[in-house]
């Protein structure tokens, strides 16, 4: 099975009341951990690449790693997605370079400017068989090149979604309902809360249309504890409760982005291994448990949060 777009994935997810996991990839071990989990659980999966990942690993390496995963796991559908494309040129580069899906993030622009830039990307992408995700509203937090202060965050205005989708022709829409980028999503003592009323109103206005949640890592406290125990410093790392994400997945949300949880799992495994094996210096020794930790994290998300096991 070659790389696929998310069109059929999202149609099935919407009708089936589950979401597809979109996991950020940066190197071979992360790609392998994610796709091995998805393959064993017969789950569709989206491998997504940020601007930071392209800078770190280079476009060509990442595409070839994902293509290798397709060969290694031919029984599951895999989409390759650009996460947070800042402008038309970045999206064009990924469309021309083998991606099957791109996100144009014009959420920091004025509404009309967001429409214009998104429409430009959609026209170019659709002519080449590639699908497009866009964003309305602004999530707080930090992830690679995305850095939005809490005071600048904005919930999605449901009154704008019909006009935006109609004028852009976009295939899916990321909305802001209280999720946040990074591992420090909330202040200590602050109760995480998602605006399901906004999600319900958006889905009422866009029946059958796939919605996306960014910034949806849960930052498991047991793994944060391991990181801190073995020399890390992640005080007050807090994420989105998984039961809230599961609820969103049963509604109009067809794609849930998960990045920080993969990083936390990998880092916890490496810190623990290095502390317990101070004489080891072979990267294969500490990256093997790191890869296993990624696989376990993704397996947990597929079964307990996304609900997409057996949906490939």
Secondary structure, 3 states (H helix, E strand, C coil): CCCCCCHHHHHHHHHHCCCEEEEECCCHHHHHHHHHHHHHCCCCEEEEECHHHHHHHCHHHHHHHHHHHHHHCCCCCEEEEEEEECCHHHHHHHHHCCCCEEEECCCCCCHHHHHHHHHHHHHHHHCCCCEEEEEECECEEEECCEEECHHHCECCCHHHHHHHHHHHCCCEEEECCCCEECCECCCCCCCCCCCHHHHHHHHHHCCCCCEEECCCCCCCHHHHHHHHHCCCCCCCCECCCHHHHHHHHCCCEEEEEECHHHHHHHHHHHHHHHHHCCCCCCHHHHHHHHHHHHHHHHHHHHHHHHCCCCCC
